[in-house]
């Protein structure tokens, strides 16, 4: 009976490790839409806090909004639970306004 308990405990441990590994791999999946984000100040913050943290970049990479609209969008995401400090809100909003604004990305970006 003791051998059965050890085997069961080992099986549960292996199952838990496998589940944790699969979950980690799912979180690290490459978001192909991130490649469409223009290079620029704040890109890392946008990828860290938006693309991959909550939703894929495909949800916003083709959007074009004014600075006020982007600010409202970012604040809505904060209201939905995005964990950004005020300086992160500014960084993300500035990046989105500059590179995904109504006028499009500045010259020389992807």
C-alpha positions as CSV (number, residue, x, y, z in Angstrom):
1,X,0.0,0.0,0.0
2,X,2.9,2.4,0.8
3,X,4.4,1.9,-2.7
4,X,1.0,2.8,-4.2
5,X,0.9,6.1,-2.3
6,X,4.5,7.0,-3.4
7,X,3.6,6.2,-7.0
8,X,0.4,8.2,-6.8
9,X,2.3,11.2,-5.3
10,X,4.9,10.9,-8.0
11,X,2.3,10.8,-10.7
12,X,0.6,13.9,-9.2
13,X,3.9,15.7,-9.1
14,X,4.7,14.9,-12.7
15,X,1.2,16.0,-13.8
16,X,1.5,19.3,-11.9
17,X,4.9,20.0,-13.5
18,X,3.6,19.1,-16.9
19,X,0.6,21.5,-16.4
20,X,2.9,24.3,-15.2
21,X,5.2,23.8,-18.2
22,X,2.4,23.9,-20.7
23,X,1.0,27.0,-19.1
24,X,4.4,28.7,-19.3
25,X,4.7,27.8,-22.9
26,X,1.2,29.1,-23.7
27,X,2.2,32.5,-22.1
28,X,5.4,32.6,-24.2
29,X,3.7,32.1,-27.5
30,X,4.8,34.6,-30.1
31,X,2.3,37.3,-31.0
32,X,2.9,37.8,-34.7
33,X,1.1,41.1,-34.6
34,X,3.8,42.5,-32.3
35,X,6.1,42.5,-35.4
36,X,3.8,45.1,-36.9
37,X,4.3,47.6,-34.1
38,X,6.6,50.4,-35.1
39,X,10.0,50.8,-33.3
40,X,10.0,53.7,-30.9
41,X,10.0,55.0,-27.4
42,X,7.4,53.1,-25.4
43,X,7.2,50.0,-27.6
44,X,8.6,47.8,-24.9
45,X,6.0,49.1,-22.4
46,X,3.2,48.5,-24.9
47,X,4.3,44.9,-25.5
48,X,4.8,44.4,-21.7
49,X,1.5,45.9,-20.5
50,X,-0.8,45.4,-23.5
51,X,0.3,42.8,-26.1
52,X,0.6,39.6,-24.4
53,X,-0.3,40.8,-20.9
54,X,-4.0,41.1,-21.6
55,X,-4.7,40.6,-25.3
56,X,-2.8,40.1,-28.6
57,X,-1.5,43.2,-30.4
58,X,-3.8,42.4,-33.3
59,X,-6.6,44.0,-31.2
60,X,-5.0,47.4,-31.6
61,X,-2.1,47.4,-34.0
62,X,-4.2,48.6,-36.9
63,X,-6.2,51.2,-34.9
64,X,-5.7,54.8,-35.5
65,X,-6.8,57.2,-32.8
66,X,-6.1,60.7,-31.5
67,X,-4.1,61.2,-28.4
68,X,-7.3,61.8,-26.4
69,X,-8.8,58.6,-27.8
70,X,-5.7,56.6,-27.0
71,X,-5.7,58.0,-23.4
72,X,-9.3,57.1,-23.0
73,X,-8.6,53.6,-24.3
74,X,-5.6,53.1,-22.0
75,X,-7.6,54.3,-19.0
76,X,-10.5,52.0,-19.9
77,X,-7.9,49.1,-19.9
78,X,-6.8,50.3,-16.4
79,X,-10.4,50.2,-15.3
80,X,-10.6,46.6,-16.6
81,X,-7.6,45.7,-14.5
82,X,-4.5,46.5,-16.5
83,X,-1.8,47.2,-13.9
84,X,0.0,50.3,-15.0
85,X,1.6,53.0,-12.9
86,X,0.8,56.6,-13.9
87,X,4.1,56.9,-15.7
88,X,3.3,53.7,-17.6
89,X,0.0,55.1,-18.7
90,X,1.8,58.2,-20.1
91,X,4.5,56.0,-21.8
92,X,1.9,53.7,-23.4
93,X,-0.4,56.6,-24.4
94,X,2.5,58.5,-25.9
95,X,3.7,55.5,-27.9
96,X,0.2,54.7,-29.2
97,X,-0.5,58.4,-30.0
98,X,2.8,58.8,-31.8
99,X,3.0,55.6,-33.7
100,X,-0.6,54.5,-34.0
101,X,-2.2,58.0,-34.2
102,X,-4.6,59.2,-36.8
103,X,-1.7,60.5,-38.9
104,X,0.0,57.1,-38.9
105,X,3.5,56.2,-37.9
106,X,6.4,58.7,-38.3
107,X,8.7,58.3,-41.3
108,X,11.4,55.7,-40.9
109,X,9.4,53.2,-38.8
110,X,8.5,49.6,-39.7
